[in-house]
Amino acid sequence: VPLLGSVLPNTVGATLRPQLVGAAPSAGKTVTFTFNVPLTAAPGNQSFGFYTSTDSAFHAGTVTGFSPGTGVTVDFGDADAALFPQATRFVAGEGAVTDANGRGNPVGTIGTGTQRLDLAATSGPLPAAGGLSYHFDFNQALPASAVVCPARYALYDAGGVRYSPVAGTPTISADRRSTTLAFTPDSPGGDPAQITLATVAADGVDATGCAAGGSSAPLNSDGAVALPGVSAKAGATSGPDLVSFQINKGTGFASFVFDAPVSSAGITPGSFHVVDRTGSLVSPPNQGGNGLLGQPPAGPEVNVGPADTVNVNFSTPTSLLGLLPGPPDVSATRSAIGVTVDEGAVSDATTGVANPVGSLGSPVATTPPTGPTVPPAPTVPVLPKPATTTTKPAVKAACRRVVTIHLLSSISRNIRSATVTINAKNATVSKKLTVTVTFSKYPGVKSLVVRIRAKLKNHKSIIRTKTYKSKC
């Protein structure tokens, strides 16, 4: 049965670490930085600061006030505090605070752009053979002499796992607006499909080189970009989940549709079943075993196609007088009302993770569907209402309105032939070129549309349309 989706935060940019959500300068020389979870320490004493619209420098402050909670008070010098009105982006560096679980915050930013290179919305993961490759975009072209410093880049998933760049040289795009790096999780248990945050610290792009303790010539600002990740759906697992099925009751094939491409190798045919009205499971029989001279069984017939669908043959081979092949017996699928797949029947084509048990069905047998079917919503029984005294409903009087239409009376002598429709249905034209509309023949209809098509003796055609109200 499907349970609720992941309890981890799965909104854009969310990760199970302290995240900067606010920065409020005071009338004095302090700024209060606010985080989304209770904090236990602020070890990054010099990790807070801001950028302005008037220069490209990073103006750093010092933590002067902290007590367990969600806020940190940072004090700035007189010269920096005078620039609060020009501040465009406030920054909390990576590891500036920690929560009760000892997890440090990722780089956090509040505000708009700076005079440096700013991290822009990234296009996210790229195909990578056996690894995780991510693409970081900037709002300006990287200078020709710029150096990309991988250690300043990081990714985070919804569960709070941090991903660091692996050894190797980052690539810069031809237009020099982006760089691509390969990543690996810092600790076991990460889920690359749930990566929600990309960050870069200052000097991720440097004018001179990548120094271990930071550089004096950084070209980029501290930046953080929210990534969509993948919200966990109710009932979804990391293995292929059965999401729909289709039974062809003419051929005996049942198609099992999963939510991810499955590997065509290692499929366990005996783990697929159709279910009849009694709840009995029917497994696929051996194919080709009852033909001429009684050949040995050939095994169940199973194939993959499309990539997320496993097609299983549930028809039973027959023979005529035990010698010649006869028409296959499809009674198993004709009486089927659902399907079941056992755990481990297939595996994900990319990750190799096996499927969980899956079961779908309908309470009654249906005709072969034109597309995959899904289980219907449960029926809520309707409780009988208590008996009440009823009154006989009033009978509405029949509509007595009758309209006689004279067809094109001004030119009727020139009509050679005519046809009439009333509400798109053919009506009778009398010899006197009239049509009688009796409204009692159209109960509940508020108006009638009469359309006349006529041919004149001069071979011209005319059409007249008129609407008549019921008035009943």
C-alpha positions as semicolon CSV with decimal commas, in nm:
position;residue;x (nm);y (nm);z (nm)
1;V;0,000;0,000;0,000
2;P;0,129;0,351;-0,068
3;L;0,251;0,543;0,234
4;L;0,313;0,917;0,248
5;G;0,617;1,054;0,069
6;S;0,946;1,148;0,230
7;V;0,927;1,338;0,557
8;L;1,248;1,519;0,459
9;P;1,209;1,875;0,331
10;N;1,155;1,841;-0,043
11;T;1,086;2,201;-0,139
12;V;1,318;2,385;-0,374
13;G;1,652;2,452;-0,203
14;A;1,560;2,286;0,129
15;T;1,815;2,068;0,309
16;L;1,833;1,925;0,662
17;R;2,095;2,174;0,776
18;P;2,067;2,523;0,927
19;Q;1,980;2,762;0,643
20;L;1,999;3,141;0,642
21;V;1,650;3,292;0,609
22;G;1,695;3,655;0,715
23;A;1,940;3,940;0,780
24;A;1,827;4,262;0,954
25;P;2,066;4,557;1,007
26;S;2,005;4,762;1,321
27;A;2,020;5,137;1,367
28;G;2,367;5,085;1,515
29;K;2,651;4,867;1,393
30;T;2,498;4,517;1,418
31;V;2,314;4,280;1,186
32;T;2,098;3,994;1,314
33;F;2,130;3,682;1,096
34;T;1,836;3,441;1,133
35;F;1,832;3,068;1,056
36;N;1,545;2,823;1,006
37;V;1,632;2,582;1,290
38;P;1,754;2,618;1,650
39;L;2,131;2,659;1,673
40;T;2,375;2,531;1,937
41;A;2,695;2,718;1,838
42;A;2,839;2,982;1,607
43;P;3,196;2,862;1,549
44;G;3,240;3,064;1,229
45;N;3,323;3,385;1,411
46;Q;3,443;3,568;1,096
47;S;3,204;3,398;0,847
48;F;2,939;3,671;0,833
49;G;2,939;3,976;0,607
50;F;2,784;4,160;0,313
51;Y;2,842;4,299;-0,036
52;T;2,737;4,647;-0,150
53;S;2,633;4,822;-0,470
54;T;2,927;5,065;-0,445
55;D;3,229;4,831;-0,437
56;S;3,333;4,469;-0,496
57;A;3,476;4,407;-0,149
58;F;3,335;4,164;0,107
59;H;3,265;4,347;0,433
60;A;3,312;4,100;0,718
61;G;3,179;4,124;1,071
62;T;3,241;3,949;1,401
63;V;2,992;3,746;1,606
64;T;2,929;3,937;1,930
65;G;2,605;3,788;2,053
66;F;2,483;3,431;2,047
67;S;2,264;3,214;2,266
68;P;2,090;2,891;2,165
69;G;1,815;2,996;1,927
70;T;1,783;3,085;1,562
71;G;1,956;3,425;1,559
72;V;2,319;3,541;1,555
73;T;2,423;3,901;1,626
74;V;2,717;4,022;1,415
75;D;2,903;4,345;1,484
76;F;3,065;4,558;1,211
77;G;3,321;4,839;1,225
78;D;3,220;5,202;1,181
79;A;3,324;5,219;0,814
80;D;3,137;4,900;0,723
81;A;2,828;4,990;0,925
82;A;2,805;5,319;0,734
83;L;2,753;5,109;0,418
84;F;2,443;4,925;0,549
85;P;2,214;5,137;0,322
86;Q;2,413;5,021;0,015
87;A;2,420;4,652;0,117
88;T;2,285;4,425;-0,159
89;R;2,372;4,076;-0,031
90;F;2,425;3,941;0,322
91;V;2,625;3,620;0,357
92;A;2,667;3,344;0,616
93;G;2,970;3,137;0,521
94;E;2,968;2,758;0,527
95;G;2,997;2,621;0,881
96;A;2,922;2,957;1,045
97;V;2,666;2,790;1,276
98;T;2,575;2,438;1,387
99;D;2,250;2,273;1,498
100;A;2,173;2,019;1,770
101;N;2,294;1,736;1,546
102;G;2,629;1,902;1,488
103;R;2,553;1,985;1,126
104;G;2,697;2,308;0,990
105;N;2,512;2,540;0,756
106;P;2,583;2,561;0,382
107;V;2,676;2,897;0,232
108;G;2,366;3,113;0,276
109;T;2,281;3,440;0,103
110;I;2,007;3,700;0,139
111;G;1,968;3,971;-0,125
112;T;2,041;4,049;-0,488
113;G;2,350;4,078;-0,707
114;T;2,698;4,214;-0,642
115;Q;2,973;4,374;-0,849
116;R;3,150;4,038;-0,870
117;L;3,064;3,729;-1,074
118;D;2,739;3,597;-0,924
119;L;2,618;3,237;-0,929
120;A;2,303;3,215;-1,142
121;A;2,036;2,946;-1,175
122;T;2,221;2,628;-1,266
123;S;2,093;2,380;-1,523
124;G;2,160;2,104;-1,272
125;P;2,289;1,751;-1,334
126;L;2,452;1,648;-1,659
127;P;2,499;1,295;-1,798
128;A;2,815;1,146;-1,651
129;A;2,950;0,794;-1,690
130;G;2,934;0,634;-1,346
131;G;2,929;0,963;-1,158
132;L;2,751;1,286;-1,074
133;S;2,831;1,590;-1,288
134;Y;2,687;1,937;-1,219
135;H;2,678;2,256;-1,417
136;F;2,730;2,597;-1,246
137;D;2,625;2,912;-1,435
138;F;2,740;3,269;-1,370
139;N;2,582;3,600;-1,465
140;Q;2,894;3,715;-1,655
141;A;3,165;3,551;-1,862
142;L;3,466;3,423;-1,669
143;P;3,779;3,620;-1,764
144;A;4,020;3,442;-1,997
145;S;4,287;3,420;-1,725
146;A;4,047;3,308;-1,450
147;V;4,112;2,987;-1,258
148;V;3,828;2,766;-1,127
149;C;3,894;2,635;-0,772
150;P;3,686;2,316;-0,719
151;A;3,720;2,308;-0,340
152;R;3,495;2,613;-0,313
153;Y;3,195;2,436;-0,475
154;A;2,942;2,211;-0,298
155;L;2,606;2,040;-0,342
156;Y;2,354;1,937;-0,074
157;D;2,062;1,696;-0,089
158;A;1,733;1,716;0,101
159;G;1,871;1,490;0,376
160;G;2,160;1,725;0,446
161;V;2,437;1,518;0,285
162;R;2,713;1,736;0,138
163;Y;2,872;1,652;-0,199
164;S;3,228;1,765;-0,278
165;P;3,403;1,789;-0,616
166;V;3,622;1,490;-0,706
167;A;3,980;1,526;-0,819
168;G;4,011;1,652;-1,174
169;T;4,009;1,965;-1,382
170;P;3,676;2,152;-1,410
171;T;3,562;2,235;-1,761
172;I;3,459;2,585;-1,871
173;S;3,196;2,628;-2,142
174;A;3,280;2,783;-2,479
175;D;3,101;3,106;-2,387
176;R;3,282;3,104;-2,047
177;R;2,952;3,159;-1,864
178;S;2,955;2,825;-1,682
179;T;3,178;2,556;-1,538
180;T;3,112;2,183;-1,491
181;L;3,246;1,971;-1,203
182;A;3,206;1,608;-1,095
183;F;3,088;1,540;-0,737
184;T;3,073;1,260;-0,484
185;P;2,895;1,248;-0,142
186;D;3,105;1,328;0,163
187;S;2,929;1,059;0,368
188;P;2,725;0,742;0,296
189;G;2,350;0,765;0,253
190;G;2,325;1,052;0,008
191;D;2,058;1,054;-0,263
192;P;2,177;1,228;-0,583
193;A;1,817;1,232;-0,709
194;Q;1,725;1,462;-0,417
195;I;1,999;1,729;-0,456
196;T;1,833;2,062;-0,375
197;L;2,111;2,319;-0,320
198;A;2,424;2,431;-0,508
199;T;2,673;2,670;-0,345
200;V;2,999;2,841;-0,431
201;A;3,215;3,036;-0,188
202;A;3,413;3,348;-0,276
203;D;3,726;3,264;-0,480
204;G;3,553;2,971;-0,651
205;V;3,670;3,172;-0,954
206;D;4,006;3,336;-0,888
207;A;4,227;3,577;-1,077
208;T;4,559;3,418;-0,978
209;G;4,526;3,063;-0,847
210;C;4,371;2,829;-0,592
211;A;4,528;2,879;-0,250
212;A;4,453;2,642;0,037
213;G;4,368;2,923;0,277
214;G;4,174;3,138;0,031
215;S;4,289;3,402;-0,216
216;S;4,336;3,774;-0,217
217;A;4,204;3,803;-0,571
218;P;3,858;3,636;-0,575
219;L;3,644;3,717;-0,879
220;N;3,310;3,572;-0,764
221;S;3,078;3,640;-0,472
222;D;2,949;3,386;-0,222
223;G;2,638;3,238;-0,381
224;A;2,370;2,976;-0,323
225;V;2,114;2,855;-0,577
226;A;1,805;2,646;-0,498
227;L;1,764;2,336;-0,714
228;P;1,429;2,160;-0,760
229;G;1,536;1,815;-0,647
230;V;1,270;1,542;-0,675
231;S;0,979;1,539;-0,432
232;A;0,910;1,190;-0,300
233;K;0,567;1,070;-0,411
234;A;0,339;0,864;-0,191
235;G;0,429;0,498;-0,231
236;A;0,744;0,569;-0,433
237;T;1,063;0,373;-0,360
238;S;1,413;0,379;-0,507
239;G;1,331;0,060;-0,699
240;P;1,088;0,024;-0,994
241;D;0,735;0,067;-0,858
242;L;0,434;-0,089;-1,034
243;V;0,213;0,203;-1,142
244;S;-0,029;0,058;-1,400
245;F;-0,107;-0,249;-1,605
246;Q;-0,282;-0,359;-1,921
247;I;-0,431;-0,700;-1,998
248;N;-0,490;-0,803;-2,359
249;K;-0,760;-1,065;-2,322
250;G;-0,733;-1,157;-2,689
251;T;-0,365;-1,251;-2,693
252;G;-0,312;-1,350;-2,331
253;F;-0,039;-1,093;-2,266
254;A;-0,032;-0,875;-1,954
255;S;0,183;-0,561;-1,950
256;F;0,328;-0,448;-1,615
257;V;0,422;-0,076;-1,621
258;F;0,679;0,059;-1,372
259;D;0,778;0,415;-1,280
260;A;1,134;0,373;-1,412
261;P;1,312;0,184;-1,693
262;V;1,388;-0,174;-1,592
263;S;1,675;-0,403;-1,686
264;S;1,590;-0,671;-1,942
265;A;1,840;-0,905;-1,774
266;G;1,762;-1,109;-1,468
267;I;1,382;-1,088;-1,495
268;T;1,203;-1,352;-1,287
269;P;0,898;-1,456;-1,497
270;G;0,744;-1,665;-1,219
271;S;0,717;-1,351;-1,004
272;F;0,450;-1,199;-1,231
273;H;0,086;-1,299;-1,178
274;V;-0,266;-1,217;-1,292
275;V;-0,545;-1,227;-1,033
276;D;-0,898;-1,362;-1,084
277;R;-1,220;-1,275;-0,899
278;T;-1,151;-1,528;-0,624
279;G;-0,811;-1,373;-0,549
280;S;-0,620;-1,667;-0,697
281;L;-0,286;-1,593;-0,860
282;V;-0,199;-1,735;-1,202
283;S;0,167;-1,751;-1,305
284;P;0,285;-1,752;-1,669
285;P;0,295;-2,106;-1,811
286;N;0,572;-2,255;-2,023
287;Q;0,539;-2,172;-2,389
288;G;0,590;-2,406;-2,686
289;G;0,581;-2,724;-2,479
290;N;0,277;-2,903;-2,631
291;G;0,354;-2,890;-3,000
292;L;0,450;-3,153;-3,257
293;L;0,603;-3,466;-3,099
294;G;0,576;-3,305;-2,756
295;Q;0,883;-3,082;-2,751
296;P;1,022;-2,991;-2,408
297;P;0,887;-2,674;-2,248
298;A;1,047;-2,352;-2,375
299;G;0,976;-2,150;-2,059
300;P;0,757;-1,842;-2,006
301;E;0,764;-1,576;-2,276
302;V;0,869;-1,239;-2,130
303;N;1,000;-0,921;-2,295
304;V;1,066;-0,557;-2,208
305;G;0,920;-0,282;-2,422
306;P;0,888;0,011;-2,377
307;A;1,177;0,046;-2,133
308;D;0,947;0,075;-1,829
309;T;0,713;-0,210;-1,928
310;V;0,743;-0,588;-1,885
311;N;0,515;-0,793;-2,112
312;V;0,432;-1,145;-1,989
313;N;0,252;-1,418;-2,186
314;F;-0,015;-1,586;-1,970
315;S;-0,174;-1,789;-2,251
316;T;-0,145;-2,169;-2,227
317;P;-0,026;-2,359;-2,540
318;T;-0,262;-2,631;-2,665
319;S;-0,230;-2,912;-2,919
320;L;-0,461;-3,105;-3,151
321;L;-0,459;-3,478;-3,068
322;G;-0,129;-3,419;-2,889
323;L;0,049;-3,363;-3,218
324;L;-0,017;-3,028;-3,386
325;P;-0,020;-2,689;-3,210
326;G;-0,368;-2,556;-3,145
327;P;-0,499;-2,208;-3,060
328;P;-0,361;-2,081;-2,727
329;D;-0,587;-2,091;-2,421
330;V;-0,635;-1,731;-2,293
331;S;-0,887;-1,814;-2,019
332;A;-0,646;-1,694;-1,748
333;T;-0,640;-1,340;-1,881
334;R;-1,008;-1,340;-1,979
335;S;-1,103;-1,387;-1,613
336;A;-0,829;-1,161;-1,473
337;I;-0,926;-0,849;-1,280
338;G;-0,581;-0,744;-1,159
339;V;-0,210;-0,815;-1,145
340;T;0,057;-0,874;-0,881
341;V;0,436;-0,866;-0,903
342;D;0,659;-1,017;-0,635
343;E;0,950;-0,836;-0,474
344;G;1,273;-0,863;-0,674
345;A;1,106;-0,955;-1,004
346;V;1,289;-0,675;-1,190
347;S;1,561;-0,420;-1,119
348;D;1,620;-0,055;-1,211
349;A;1,809;-0,030;-1,540
350;T;2,040;0,241;-1,401
351;T;2,087;0,169;-1,030
352;G;2,013;-0,205;-1,015
353;V;1,776;-0,158;-0,719
354;A;1,504;-0,426;-0,710
355;N;1,130;-0,359;-0,709
356;P;0,899;-0,392;-0,406
357;V;0,580;-0,598;-0,407
358;G;0,319;-0,437;-0,633
359;S;-0,051;-0,510;-0,671
360;L;-0,316;-0,334;-0,881
361;G;-0,662;-0,434;-0,988
362;S;-1,028;-0,369;-1,052
363;P;-1,326;-0,519;-0,866
364;V;-1,482;-0,643;-1,190
365;A;-1,344;-0,779;-1,514
366;T;-1,336;-0,523;-1,794
367;T;-1,295;-0,524;-2,168
368;P;-0,940;-0,486;-2,301
369;P;-0,836;-0,124;-2,230
370;T;-0,688;0,101;-2,494
371;G;-0,415;0,215;-2,255
372;P;-0,269;0,134;-1,912
373;T;-0,524;0,105;-1,637
374;V;-0,502;0,222;-1,280
375;P;-0,695;0,101;-0,977
376;P;-1,021;0,288;-0,921
377;A;-1,077;0,506;-0,619
378;P;-1,238;0,316;-0,329
379;T;-1,614;0,323;-0,328
380;V;-1,772;0,480;-0,022
381;P;-2,098;0,300;0,064
382;V;-2,405;0,521;0,066
383;L;-2,601;0,487;0,388
384;P;-2,980;0,469;0,350
385;K;-3,162;0,784;0,456
386;P;-3,430;0,753;0,722
387;A;-3,779;0,714;0,590
388;T;-3,973;1,035;0,555
389;T;-4,324;1,120;0,455
390;T;-4,328;1,173;0,081
391;T;-4,566;1,379;-0,123
392;K;-4,661;1,306;-0,475
393;P;-4,469;1,536;-0,706
394;A;-4,672;1,774;-0,913
395;V;-4,700;1,678;-1,277
396;K;-4,598;1,956;-1,506
397;A;-4,847;2,027;-1,780
398;A;-4,733;1,931;-2,128
399;C;-4,619;2,214;-2,351
400;R;-4,896;2,294;-2,597
401;R;-4,713;2,544;-2,813
402;V;-4,725;2,465;-3,186
403;V;-4,558;2,677;-3,452
404;T;-4,625;2,646;-3,823
405;I;-4,341;2,777;-4,039
406;H;-4,411;2,881;-4,396
407;L;-4,096;2,823;-4,591
408;L;-3,967;3,136;-4,755
409;S;-4,318;3,253;-4,834
410;S;-4,203;3,549;-5,044
411;I;-4,025;3,327;-5,291
412;S;-4,198;2,997;-5,235
413;R;-4,306;2,980;-5,600
414;N;-3,937;2,959;-5,696
415;I;-3,847;2,672;-5,459
416;R;-3,763;2,353;-5,635
417;S;-3,680;2,144;-5,323
418;A;-3,634;2,206;-4,950
419;T;-3,514;2,024;-4,638
420;V;-3,552;2,127;-4,277
421;T;-3,378;2,030;-3,951
422;I;-3,499;2,106;-3,599
423;N;-3,218;2,100;-3,347
424;A;-3,002;1,923;-3,607
425;K;-3,265;1,648;-3,666
426;N;-3,453;1,612;-3,996
427;A;-3,813;1,734;-3,999
428;T;-4,101;1,683;-4,244
429;V;-4,180;1,943;-4,510
430;S;-4,547;1,941;-4,624
431;K;-4,662;1,978;-4,981
432;K;-4,763;2,331;-4,897
433;L;-4,402;2,406;-4,804
434;T;-4,473;2,437;-4,436
435;V;-4,314;2,280;-4,128
436;T;-4,505;2,222;-3,806
437;V;-4,303;2,241;-3,482
438;T;-4,478;2,079;-3,186
439;F;-4,291;2,170;-2,868
440;S;-4,441;1,885;-2,667
441;K;-4,214;1,652;-2,864
442;Y;-3,910;1,826;-2,713
443;P;-3,956;1,808;-2,332
444;G;-3,708;2,016;-2,134
445;V;-3,575;2,195;-2,442
446;K;-3,584;2,570;-2,392
447;S;-3,545;2,665;-2,758
448;L;-3,552;2,505;-3,101
449;V;-3,326;2,596;-3,391
450;V;-3,495;2,551;-3,728
451;R;-3,266;2,546;-4,032
452;I;-3,407;2,550;-4,385
453;R;-3,204;2,452;-4,688
454;A;-3,369;2,514;-5,024
455;K;-3,279;2,504;-5,390
456;L;-3,446;2,749;-5,624
457;K;-3,545;2,691;-5,982
458;N;-3,255;2,909;-6,097
459;H;-3,022;2,654;-5,929
460;K;-2,928;2,886;-5,646
461;S;-2,919;2,755;-5,289
462;I;-3,031;2,940;-4,978
463;I;-3,016;2,870;-4,604
464;R;-3,233;3,028;-4,337
465;T;-3,199;2,971;-3,960
466;K;-3,438;3,084;-3,686
467;T;-3,462;3,012;-3,314
468;Y;-3,798;2,965;-3,140
469;K;-3,833;2,985;-2,758
470;S;-4,033;2,715;-2,581
471;K;-4,234;2,960;-2,360
472;C;-4,352;2,660;-2,157
